[in-house]
Amino acid sequence: MNSTLLRLLTGNALAQIIIFACIPVLTRFYPPDVVGAWGVALSFINIVAAFSQLRADIALFQATTEAARNHLYVVGIGAHWLLSGVALAVAAAFHLLTFTQDKYFYFTAIILLLHGTLQMSLSRMAALGRFDQQNHYRLAIAIVAYPGAIALYFAKVPDGLFFTLLLGNALPLACFWAKNPALRQEFHQFRWTQAQRTLAAHQSTGFYLTAGNLLASVGDQGMVLLIAHFYSPVEAAACFLAMRICGAPLSLVQGALSPYNYRIFQDLAQRNAFHSGIIVQHWKKWSIVGLIIFIPIIVAGPKLFFLFLGKDWNFAGQIASVIAIWAFSKFLSTPTSMGFFVTGNTRFFFFSTLMTAISLPLCYGLALVGWPLLRVLMAFTLLQSIAIWGCNIWMLRIIDQNFHAKSLS
């Protein structure tokens, strides 16, 4: 295995181990309604962060000069703050966040602003190849947010889950800016005319990536918000935990494999050696890992969740058994979606995410007419899985068409 990929996977693995070790403790300490509010906040933050940076974080990898990267960094943060404000205003006006206490909304707002800024900073490191530093920051985020919440519980500090999530974003960001004073100065030296030229070079990529990532995130994270709206806070908490745990394998590999695959696919494309067989080879290799993880969840989800999370979370195990097939599909396909970007077909990425996002309004309609939650989630899993693999087949055809066209030219 490439040493860069190994370092990335190791850093992500340590962060996920910390999170996994803490979740069963947190679910025994904090009541289900608080965990549910925490899950709604995280889902909303992930939805907004998927589009609010206008995908300047991806454009950082395409930029060829330091000045262009600096402008993209500032533009990404500025766009995140602006669009986050709009999203929060819409959420407040239409009561999209079903919090039982107003303070959770204010926590969510502050964490959202910090989170997107920190993610832009982590992408800035990755674009420069500073993967070890990126690993250190990911570990710091996990340590502060999860063991920190356990420590605050014993210290009897109120709202520990939210407070440590805030600190988990604020402290690493403060350290990053302290170690990179030149980037702080870039905010003062920013010139809009220069930024416009930089953005123009990434305009089409940015539009389709922004819209595509918004749709992809709404299709996934939006289910937690939907369930919180139609069902009880405890059921929303169970759904959040089931999705969080089933999505952990993807979280482990995506932060490492997505930027790594992007660079590898890009190098292969430049040599006209990028074809569908590269993607299929990845799927074959990682499907073994995925089956080892997800088959036990499908077969014995409730028992595993009872042992792992405690007696209050049997229902989360039932949900996990239902959505595991969807999680397995995303585990295989998401890291290889970079194939769309490498071939320059970002508009097809947008249309593929549109296909997967269609499941959310359909599930909304099912919940509206009174379907039980598990049946709604079965429909969600079926619709999402069909859309994901349909889009994967579509992507392979596009890659091969591009490969053959270059071979003939």
C-alpha positions as CSV (number, residue, x, y, z in Angstrom):
1,M,0.0,0.0,0.0
2,N,1.3,3.5,-0.8
3,S,2.9,5.1,2.2
4,T,0.8,8.3,1.8
5,L,-2.4,6.4,1.8
6,L,-1.3,4.3,4.7
7,R,-0.6,7.5,6.7
8,L,-4.0,8.9,5.9
9,L,-5.8,5.7,6.8
10,T,-3.8,5.4,10.0
11,G,-4.8,8.9,11.1
12,N,-8.5,8.4,10.2
13,A,-8.5,5.0,11.9
14,L,-7.2,6.4,15.2
15,A,-9.8,9.1,15.1
16,Q,-12.6,6.6,14.4
17,I,-11.3,4.3,17.2
18,I,-11.6,7.2,19.6
19,I,-15.1,8.0,18.4
20,F,-16.2,4.3,18.5
21,A,-14.8,3.8,22.0
22,C,-16.7,6.8,23.3
23,I,-20.1,6.4,21.7
24,P,-21.2,3.5,23.9
25,V,-20.2,5.5,27.0
26,L,-22.0,8.6,25.8
27,T,-25.2,6.7,25.0
28,R,-25.2,5.4,28.6
29,F,-24.6,8.8,30.2
30,Y,-26.7,11.2,28.1
31,P,-30.5,10.7,27.7
32,P,-31.9,9.7,24.3
33,D,-33.6,13.1,23.7
34,V,-30.3,14.9,24.2
35,V,-28.5,12.5,21.8
36,G,-31.3,13.1,19.4
37,A,-30.8,16.9,19.5
38,W,-27.1,16.4,19.1
39,G,-27.8,14.1,16.0
40,V,-30.1,16.7,14.5
41,A,-27.5,19.4,15.0
42,L,-24.7,17.3,13.4
43,S,-26.9,16.3,10.4
44,F,-27.8,19.9,9.7
45,I,-24.2,21.0,10.0
46,N,-23.1,18.2,7.6
47,I,-25.8,19.3,5.1
48,V,-24.8,22.9,5.1
49,A,-21.1,22.2,5.0
50,A,-21.5,20.1,1.9
51,F,-22.3,23.1,-0.2
52,S,-21.5,26.3,1.7
53,Q,-17.8,26.4,0.7
54,L,-18.8,26.4,-3.0
55,R,-16.5,23.4,-3.2
56,A,-13.4,25.7,-3.0
57,D,-11.9,22.8,-0.9
58,I,-11.9,20.6,-4.0
59,A,-10.6,23.4,-6.2
60,L,-7.6,23.8,-3.9
61,F,-6.3,20.5,-5.3
62,Q,-6.7,21.8,-8.9
63,A,-5.0,25.2,-8.2
64,T,-1.4,25.4,-9.5
65,T,-0.1,28.5,-7.7
66,E,0.1,29.5,-4.1
67,A,-1.7,32.7,-4.8
68,A,-4.6,30.8,-6.3
69,R,-4.8,28.5,-3.3
70,N,-4.8,31.4,-0.9
71,H,-7.6,33.1,-2.8
72,L,-9.7,29.9,-2.9
73,Y,-9.1,29.5,0.9
74,V,-10.4,33.0,1.7
75,V,-13.3,32.7,-0.8
76,G,-14.3,29.3,0.6
77,I,-14.5,30.6,4.1
78,G,-16.3,33.7,3.2
79,A,-18.9,31.8,1.2
80,H,-19.3,29.3,4.1
81,W,-20.1,32.1,6.5
82,L,-22.5,33.8,4.1
83,L,-24.4,30.7,3.1
84,S,-24.4,29.3,6.6
85,G,-26.2,32.5,7.7
86,V,-28.8,32.0,5.0
87,A,-29.3,28.3,5.9
88,L,-29.7,29.1,9.6
89,A,-32.2,31.9,8.8
90,V,-34.2,29.4,6.6
91,A,-34.1,26.7,9.3
92,A,-35.4,29.2,11.9
93,A,-38.1,30.5,9.7
94,F,-39.5,27.1,8.7
95,H,-38.8,25.3,11.9
96,L,-36.5,22.7,10.3
97,L,-34.6,22.1,13.5
98,T,-36.9,20.5,16.0
99,F,-35.0,21.4,19.2
100,T,-36.7,21.3,22.5
101,Q,-34.5,24.1,23.8
102,D,-33.4,27.3,21.9
103,K,-29.9,27.0,23.2
104,Y,-29.3,24.0,21.0
105,F,-30.0,26.2,18.0
106,Y,-27.4,28.8,19.1
107,F,-24.8,26.0,19.7
108,T,-25.5,24.6,16.2
109,A,-25.0,28.0,14.6
110,I,-21.6,28.6,16.2
111,I,-20.4,25.1,15.5
112,L,-21.5,25.3,11.9
113,L,-19.5,28.5,11.3
114,L,-16.4,27.0,12.9
115,H,-16.7,23.6,11.3
116,G,-16.7,24.8,7.7
117,T,-13.8,27.1,8.4
118,L,-11.8,24.2,9.9
119,Q,-12.7,21.9,7.0
120,M,-11.3,24.5,4.5
121,S,-8.1,24.6,6.6
122,L,-7.7,20.8,6.6
123,S,-8.2,20.9,2.8
124,R,-5.5,23.6,2.6
125,M,-3.1,21.2,4.3
126,A,-4.0,18.3,2.1
127,A,-3.6,20.3,-1.1
128,L,0.0,21.0,0.1
129,G,0.6,17.4,0.9
130,R,0.8,18.0,4.7
131,F,-1.0,14.8,5.5
132,D,0.7,14.2,8.9
133,Q,-0.4,17.6,10.1
134,Q,-3.9,16.9,8.8
135,N,-3.9,13.6,10.8
136,H,-2.9,15.5,14.0
137,Y,-5.8,17.9,13.6
138,R,-8.3,15.1,13.0
139,L,-7.2,13.3,16.1
140,A,-7.4,16.6,18.1
141,I,-11.0,17.1,16.9
142,A,-12.0,13.5,17.9
143,I,-10.3,13.7,21.3
144,V,-11.8,17.0,22.3
145,A,-15.3,16.3,21.1
146,Y,-15.8,12.7,22.4
147,P,-13.6,12.0,25.5
148,G,-14.2,15.6,26.3
149,A,-17.9,15.1,26.5
150,I,-17.4,12.2,28.9
151,A,-15.1,14.4,31.1
152,L,-17.7,17.2,31.1
153,Y,-20.4,14.7,32.2
154,F,-18.4,13.8,35.3
155,A,-17.6,17.5,35.9
156,K,-21.4,18.1,35.7
157,V,-21.0,20.7,33.0
158,P,-24.4,21.2,31.3
159,D,-24.7,20.5,27.5
160,G,-21.4,18.6,27.4
161,L,-22.1,17.0,23.9
162,F,-22.6,20.4,22.3
163,F,-20.0,22.3,24.3
164,T,-17.2,19.8,23.4
165,L,-18.3,19.7,19.8
166,L,-17.8,23.5,19.7
167,L,-14.4,23.2,21.4
168,G,-13.4,20.4,19.0
169,N,-13.7,22.8,16.1
170,A,-12.6,26.0,17.8
171,L,-9.3,24.8,19.4
172,P,-7.8,23.1,16.3
173,L,-8.8,26.1,14.1
174,A,-7.1,28.5,16.6
175,C,-3.9,26.3,16.5
176,F,-4.0,26.2,12.7
177,W,-4.2,30.0,12.4
178,A,-1.6,30.5,15.1
179,K,0.9,28.3,13.1
180,N,0.0,29.9,9.7
181,P,0.1,33.6,10.2
182,A,0.5,34.2,6.4
183,L,-3.0,32.8,5.9
184,R,-4.4,35.3,8.4
185,Q,-2.7,38.1,6.5
186,E,-4.3,36.8,3.3
187,F,-7.7,38.0,4.6
188,H,-6.3,41.6,4.9
189,Q,-4.6,41.4,1.5
190,F,-7.5,39.8,-0.3
191,R,-8.4,41.4,-3.6
192,W,-11.8,40.6,-5.2
193,T,-10.6,41.1,-8.7
194,Q,-7.9,38.5,-8.3
195,A,-10.3,36.1,-6.7
196,Q,-12.8,36.5,-9.6
197,R,-10.1,35.3,-12.0
198,T,-9.3,32.4,-9.8
199,L,-13.0,31.5,-9.4
200,A,-13.6,31.8,-13.1
201,A,-11.1,28.9,-13.7
202,H,-13.2,26.7,-11.5
203,Q,-16.7,28.0,-12.2
204,S,-18.2,24.9,-13.9
205,T,-16.5,22.5,-11.5
206,G,-17.6,24.6,-8.5
207,F,-21.3,24.9,-9.6
208,Y,-21.8,21.2,-10.2
209,L,-19.8,20.0,-7.2
210,T,-21.7,22.4,-4.9
211,A,-25.1,21.4,-6.2
212,G,-24.1,17.7,-6.3
213,N,-22.7,17.6,-2.8
214,L,-25.8,19.5,-1.4
215,L,-28.1,16.9,-3.0
216,A,-25.9,14.0,-1.8
217,S,-25.8,15.3,1.8
218,V,-29.6,16.1,1.9
219,G,-30.3,12.6,0.7
220,D,-28.3,11.1,3.6
221,Q,-28.4,13.6,6.5
222,G,-31.9,14.8,5.6
223,M,-33.4,11.6,6.8
224,V,-32.5,12.4,10.4
225,L,-34.2,15.8,10.1
226,L,-37.2,14.2,8.5
227,I,-37.5,11.6,11.2
228,A,-37.1,14.2,13.9
229,H,-40.0,16.1,12.3
230,F,-42.4,13.2,11.9
231,Y,-41.4,10.8,14.7
232,S,-40.2,11.0,18.3
233,P,-36.9,12.5,19.5
234,V,-35.9,9.0,20.7
235,E,-36.5,7.5,17.2
236,A,-34.5,10.4,15.7
237,A,-31.7,9.6,18.0
238,A,-31.8,5.9,17.1
239,C,-31.7,6.7,13.4
240,F,-28.8,9.1,13.9
241,L,-26.8,6.6,15.8
242,A,-27.5,3.8,13.3
243,M,-26.5,6.0,10.4
244,R,-23.4,7.2,12.3
245,I,-22.2,3.7,13.1
246,C,-23.1,2.2,9.7
247,G,-21.3,5.2,8.1
248,A,-18.2,4.9,10.2
249,P,-16.4,2.6,7.8
250,L,-16.9,5.1,5.0
251,S,-15.8,8.0,7.3
252,L,-12.7,6.0,8.0
253,V,-11.6,5.5,4.4
254,Q,-13.2,8.5,2.6
255,G,-11.0,11.2,4.1
256,A,-8.0,9.2,3.0
257,L,-9.2,7.6,-0.2
258,S,-11.1,10.4,-1.8
259,P,-8.1,12.8,-2.1
260,Y,-5.7,9.9,-2.7
261,N,-7.9,8.5,-5.5
262,Y,-8.3,12.0,-7.0
263,R,-4.5,12.3,-7.4
264,I,-4.1,8.7,-8.7
265,F,-7.0,9.0,-11.1
266,Q,-5.7,12.3,-12.3
267,D,-2.2,11.0,-13.0
268,L,-3.7,8.0,-14.9
269,A,-5.9,10.2,-16.9
270,Q,-3.0,12.4,-17.9
271,R,-1.2,9.3,-19.2
272,N,-4.5,8.1,-20.9
273,A,-4.5,5.0,-18.6
274,F,-7.7,5.7,-16.7
275,H,-10.5,3.2,-17.5
276,S,-13.3,1.5,-15.8
277,G,-11.1,-1.5,-14.8
278,I,-9.4,0.8,-12.3
279,I,-12.7,1.5,-10.5
280,V,-13.8,-2.1,-10.6
281,Q,-10.5,-3.2,-9.1
282,H,-11.0,-0.8,-6.2
283,W,-14.5,-2.3,-5.7
284,K,-13.3,-5.9,-5.6
285,K,-10.6,-5.1,-3.1
286,W,-12.8,-3.1,-0.7
287,S,-15.9,-5.3,-1.0
288,I,-14.3,-8.0,1.1
289,V,-13.7,-5.4,3.9
290,G,-17.3,-4.2,3.5
291,L,-18.9,-7.6,3.7
292,I,-16.9,-8.4,6.9
293,I,-18.3,-5.2,8.5
294,F,-21.9,-5.1,7.3
295,I,-23.0,-8.8,7.2
296,P,-23.0,-9.0,11.0
297,I,-25.0,-5.8,11.2
298,I,-27.6,-7.1,8.8
299,V,-27.9,-10.5,10.6
300,A,-27.7,-9.4,14.2
301,G,-28.0,-5.6,14.4
302,P,-30.3,-5.4,17.5
303,K,-28.1,-7.7,19.5
304,L,-24.9,-5.9,18.5
305,F,-26.4,-2.5,19.4
306,F,-27.7,-3.8,22.7
307,L,-24.2,-5.0,23.6
308,F,-22.5,-1.9,22.2
309,L,-24.8,1.0,23.1
310,G,-26.8,-0.3,26.0
311,K,-30.4,-1.4,26.7
312,D,-32.0,1.8,25.4
313,W,-30.8,1.4,21.8
314,N,-32.2,-1.9,20.5
315,F,-34.3,0.1,18.0
316,A,-31.1,1.6,16.6
317,G,-29.9,-1.9,15.9
318,Q,-33.1,-2.6,14.0
319,I,-32.6,0.5,11.9
320,A,-29.0,-0.4,11.3
321,S,-30.0,-3.9,10.0
322,V,-32.3,-2.1,7.5
323,I,-29.9,0.6,6.2
324,A,-26.7,-1.6,6.2
325,I,-27.1,-2.4,2.5
326,W,-27.3,1.3,1.7
327,A,-24.2,1.9,3.8
328,F,-22.3,-0.9,2.1
329,S,-23.1,0.7,-1.3
330,K,-21.8,4.1,-0.2
331,F,-18.8,2.5,1.3
332,L,-17.7,1.1,-2.0
333,S,-18.8,3.8,-4.4
334,T,-18.2,7.2,-2.7
335,P,-14.3,7.1,-2.7
336,T,-14.4,6.3,-6.5
337,S,-16.9,9.1,-7.4
338,M,-13.7,11.1,-8.1
339,G,-13.9,9.4,-11.5
340,F,-16.5,12.0,-12.5
341,F,-14.2,14.9,-11.7
342,V,-11.1,13.5,-13.3
343,T,-12.9,13.0,-16.6
344,G,-14.3,16.6,-16.4
345,N,-17.9,15.4,-16.2
346,T,-18.9,17.2,-13.1
347,R,-22.4,17.8,-14.5
348,F,-22.9,14.0,-14.5
349,F,-21.9,13.9,-10.8
350,F,-24.6,16.5,-10.2
351,F,-27.2,14.4,-12.0
352,S,-26.1,11.2,-10.2
353,T,-26.6,12.9,-6.8
354,L,-30.0,14.2,-8.0
355,M,-31.0,10.6,-8.6
356,T,-30.1,9.6,-5.1
357,A,-31.7,12.6,-3.5
358,I,-35.1,11.8,-5.0
359,S,-35.5,9.2,-2.2
360,L,-35.9,12.0,0.4
361,P,-39.1,13.6,-0.9
362,L,-40.5,10.1,-1.6
363,C,-39.8,9.1,2.0
364,Y,-41.3,12.4,3.2
365,G,-44.5,11.5,1.4
366,L,-44.5,8.0,3.0
367,A,-44.0,9.5,6.5
368,L,-46.7,12.1,5.8
369,V,-49.3,9.4,5.1
370,G,-48.3,7.5,8.3
371,W,-46.0,4.7,7.3
372,P,-44.1,3.2,10.3
373,L,-40.5,4.3,10.5
374,L,-38.9,1.0,9.6
375,R,-40.9,0.7,6.5
376,V,-39.9,4.2,5.5
377,L,-36.3,3.3,6.0
378,M,-36.7,0.1,3.9
379,A,-38.0,2.3,1.1
380,F,-35.1,4.7,1.6
381,T,-32.5,1.9,1.5
382,L,-34.0,0.4,-1.7
383,L,-34.3,3.7,-3.6
384,Q,-30.8,4.8,-2.6
385,S,-29.1,1.5,-3.4
386,I,-30.7,1.4,-6.9
387,A,-29.8,5.0,-7.6
388,I,-26.2,4.5,-6.3
389,W,-25.4,1.5,-8.5
390,G,-27.3,2.9,-11.5
391,C,-25.0,6.0,-11.3
392,N,-22.0,3.8,-10.8
393,I,-22.7,1.9,-14.1
394,W,-23.2,5.3,-15.7
395,M,-19.9,6.5,-14.4
396,L,-18.0,3.5,-15.8
397,R,-19.5,4.1,-19.2
398,I,-18.4,7.7,-19.2
399,I,-14.9,6.8,-18.1
400,D,-14.5,4.2,-20.9
401,Q,-16.0,6.6,-23.5
402,N,-13.5,9.2,-22.5
403,F,-10.7,6.6,-22.5
404,H,-11.5,5.4,-26.0
405,A,-11.9,8.9,-27.3
406,K,-8.4,9.8,-26.1
407,S,-7.0,6.6,-27.5
408,L,-8.3,7.3,-31.0
409,S,-7.2,11.0,-31.0
